[in-house]
């Protein structure tokens, strides 16, 4: 396990990596599900959102992508009899890439909304998680509600193009707002006092609490507690959507989904 005293350095390195890359250009990773498969299905994701998807070193000085959503994608590829290709881009590029046929489906801890459903179709929800506010541990007694943070001298952050951005825009009318692509950049802003809070899904926020000293989750929820994550497919792709729903149903009923979550939360701790 990475010691908490050096995790901030690791976080800084990840931020530098993300800044050094053009998040509009893709990083591609391939997974051979079965050597007998002769084609690939392509998934789009934004790999800065552990434990759903994030980048790690595979032990051979090669970077790879891991997470709950990657495991789900492997199961979808297997059900199709195909290998898996994963394209990593900024979150706000994903649905446009799907719409334009650059990827076959998107899994990126994405909450289905009415606005998004106008341009893509969504699967059943595969995992439900609450939205929370990541803050500094020293501020736990101060920031006890949305109202306590909704002040003109306070700045709240969220990922660009995310459901968290929608909540910040809707709920924080007085506070200053900052929306950027990379979640590690937001957390860095929090640790460096540029932000007072960052809205994240609870498993993601918990990963930062576990790994970065001095952070905490505020004791109130943000938005709809029934929010969940779903897979996006191109509008009208009924065949793929039905197969994905079958895979999701099997993963949930068999307990494999819970195992994916537990394994990746542990990997990120």
C-alpha positions in Angstrom: 0.0 0.0 0.0 1.3 3.5 -0.8 2.1 5.4 2.3 -0.1 8.4 2.9 3.0 10.6 3.3 4.0 10.1 -0.4 0.5 9.8 -2.0 0.4 13.6 -2.5 3.6 13.3 -4.6 2.0 10.5 -6.6 -1.1 12.7 -7.1 1.1 15.6 -8.3 2.8 13.3 -10.8 -0.6 12.2 -12.1 -1.7 15.8 -12.5 1.5 16.6 -14.4 0.9 13.7 -16.7 -2.6 14.8 -17.4 -1.5 18.4 -18.0 1.2 17.1 -20.3 -1.3 15.2 -22.4 -3.9 16.7 -24.7 -7.0 15.3 -23.2 -8.6 15.8 -26.6 -6.4 13.2 -28.1 -6.8 9.5 -27.3 -4.7 7.0 -25.4 -5.6 3.5 -26.5 -5.3 0.3 -24.5 -6.1 -3.2 -25.7 -7.2 -6.3 -23.8 -7.2 -9.7 -25.4 -10.2 -11.5 -23.9 -9.6 -14.7 -25.9 -6.9 -15.3 -28.5 -9.5 -16.9 -30.7 -11.4 -13.7 -31.1 -10.5 -11.9 -34.3 -12.0 -8.4 -33.8 -12.3 -5.7 -31.2 -15.2 -3.7 -29.7 -14.2 -0.1 -28.6 -15.1 1.5 -25.4 -14.7 5.2 -24.5 -13.8 6.3 -21.0 -12.1 9.1 -19.0 -9.5 7.3 -16.8 -9.2 9.7 -13.9 -12.0 8.5 -11.7 -10.8 5.7 -9.4 -12.2 3.2 -8.5 -14.3 3.3 -11.7 -11.4 3.8 -14.1 -7.8 5.0 -13.7 -4.3 4.5 -15.0 -1.6 2.4 -13.3 1.8 0.9 -14.1 1.4 -2.8 -15.0 4.7 -3.7 -13.4 6.5 -3.9 -16.7 6.9 -0.1 -17.0 3.8 0.0 -19.2 0.7 2.0 -18.4 -2.7 0.3 -18.4 -6.2 1.2 -17.4 -8.1 -0.6 -14.6 -11.3 -0.2 -12.6 -14.9 -1.3 -12.1 -15.9 0.0 -15.5 -13.0 -1.8 -17.3 -14.1 -5.1 -15.8 -17.7 -4.5 -16.9 -16.4 -3.7 -20.4 -14.4 -7.0 -20.5 -17.6 -8.9 -19.7 -19.5 -7.1 -22.5 -16.7 -7.9 -25.0 -16.7 -11.5 -23.9 -20.4 -11.7 -24.4 -19.9 -10.4 -28.0 -17.0 -12.8 -28.7 -14.6 -9.9 -29.2 -11.5 -8.4 -27.6 -11.6 -5.0 -26.0 -10.1 -1.7 -27.0 -10.3 1.2 -24.5 -9.9 4.8 -25.6 -9.1 7.3 -22.8 -10.3 10.9 -23.4 -11.5 13.8 -21.4 -15.0 13.2 -20.0 -16.6 16.0 -22.0 -15.5 14.3 -25.3 -17.0 10.9 -24.6 -20.6 11.3 -25.8 -19.6 13.2 -28.9 -17.1 10.4 -29.8 -19.9 7.9 -29.4 -22.3 9.9 -31.5 -19.7 10.2 -34.2 -18.9 6.5 -34.2 -15.4 6.8 -32.8 -16.3 4.3 -30.1 -19.0 1.6 -29.8 -20.0 2.4 -26.2 -19.1 4.5 -23.2 -18.6 3.4 -19.6 -17.3 6.2 -17.4 -19.4 6.3 -14.2 -21.8 8.3 -16.2 -25.2 9.2 -14.8 -28.1 9.0 -17.4 -29.8 12.3 -17.6 -32.6 13.6 -19.9 -30.2 15.9 -21.7 -27.7 13.1 -22.4 -30.5 10.8 -23.4 -31.3 13.1 -26.3 -28.1 12.1 -28.1 -27.4 8.5 -26.8 -29.2 5.6 -25.3 -28.5 4.3 -21.8 -28.4 0.8 -20.3 -29.9 -0.1 -17.0 -28.1 1.3 -14.0 -25.2 -1.0 -13.1 -24.1 0.8 -9.9 -25.7 3.3 -7.6 -23.6 5.7 -5.6 -24.4 8.9 -3.7 -22.8 12.3 -4.5 -20.8 13.9 -1.8 -18.6 16.9 -1.1 -14.9 16.3 -0.6 -13.4 18.9 1.8 -10.5 19.3 4.1 -10.7 17.4 7.4 -10.2 20.6 9.3 -13.4 22.0 7.8 -15.7 19.2 8.9 -17.2 21.3 11.6 -17.6 24.4 9.4 -19.0 22.9 6.2 -22.0 21.0 7.4 -24.6 21.8 4.7 -24.9 23.1 1.2 -25.8 26.5 2.7 -22.6 26.7 4.6 -20.6 26.4 1.4 -22.8 28.5 -0.8 -21.1 31.8 -0.1 -19.5 34.3 -2.5 -16.0 33.9 -1.0 -16.0 30.1 -1.5 -15.1 28.2 -4.6 -16.6 24.7 -5.4 -15.2 22.4 -8.1 -16.5 19.6 -10.2 -15.5 17.7 -13.4 -16.3 19.4 -16.6 -19.4 17.8 -18.4 -20.3 15.7 -15.4 -23.5 15.3 -13.4 -21.5 16.8 -10.5 -21.1 20.0 -12.6 -24.9 20.1 -13.0 -25.4 19.8 -9.3 -22.9 22.6 -8.5 -24.6 24.9 -11.0 -28.1 24.1 -9.7 -27.4 24.1 -5.9 -24.6 26.6 -5.4 -26.0 30.0 -6.5 -23.6 32.3 -4.6 -20.4 30.3 -4.5 -17.7 30.6 -7.2 -17.4 27.6 -9.4 -14.5 25.8 -11.2 -15.1 23.1 -13.8 -12.1 21.2 -15.3 -11.6 17.9 -17.0 -9.2 16.1 -14.7 -10.4 15.1 -11.2 -6.9 14.9 -9.8 -6.5 18.6 -10.7 -9.6 19.4 -8.7 -8.3 17.5 -5.7 -5.0 19.3 -6.0 -6.9 22.6 -6.0 -8.6 21.5 -2.7 -5.3 20.5 -1.1 -3.7 23.8 -2.1 -6.6 25.9 -0.8 -7.8 27.0 -4.3 -11.1 25.2 -3.7 -13.1 24.7 -0.6 -14.9 21.6 -1.8 -15.2 19.2 -4.7 -18.3 17.2 -5.6 -17.6 13.6 -6.4 -19.3 10.2 -6.2 -18.7 8.7 -2.8 -16.4 5.8 -3.8 -14.2 8.2 -5.7 -14.1 10.7 -2.8 -13.4 7.8 -0.3 -10.4 6.8 -2.4 -8.9 10.2 -1.9 -9.7 10.3 1.8 -8.0 6.9 2.1 -4.9 8.0 0.2 -4.4 11.7 0.9 -3.9 13.0 4.5 -6.1 15.8 5.6 -9.2 15.2 3.4 -12.7 14.2 4.5 -16.2 13.7 3.2 -18.7 16.3 4.4 -21.6 14.9 6.4 -24.3 15.8 3.9 -25.3 14.5 0.5 -25.5 16.3 -2.8 -28.5 16.0 -5.2 -30.5 12.9 -5.8 -29.5 9.8 -3.7 -31.0 7.6 -6.5 -28.3 8.6 -9.0 -26.5 5.7 -10.6 -24.1 4.9 -13.4 -25.1 3.4 -16.8 -23.5 2.4 -20.1 -24.1 4.7 -23.1 -24.5 3.4 -26.7 -25.2 5.1 -29.9 -28.8 6.2 -30.4 -30.9 3.3 -31.8 -28.3 0.6 -31.3 -30.9 -1.7 -29.8 -28.9 -5.0 -30.3 -25.9 -3.8 -28.4 -28.0 -2.2 -25.7 -30.0 -5.4 -25.1 -26.8 -7.4 -24.8 -25.3 -4.9 -22.4 -28.4 -5.0 -20.2 -28.2 -8.8 -20.1 -24.6 -8.6 -19.0 -25.4 -6.1 -16.3 -28.3 -8.2 -15.0 -26.0 -11.3 -14.9 -23.2 -9.4 -13.1 -25.6 -8.0 -10.5 -27.5 -11.2 -9.9 -24.4 -13.4 -9.6 -22.6 -11.0 -7.2 -19.8 -10.3 -9.6 -20.6 -6.6 -9.7 -20.2 -6.3 -6.0 -16.9 -8.1 -6.3 -15.7 -5.8 -9.0 -16.5 -2.8 -6.7 -14.8 -4.4 -3.7 -11.7 -5.4 -5.6 -11.2 -2.0 -7.2 -11.9 -0.1 -4.0 -9.2 -2.2 -2.4 -6.8 -1.7 -5.3 -7.2 2.0 -5.0 -6.6 2.0 -1.2 
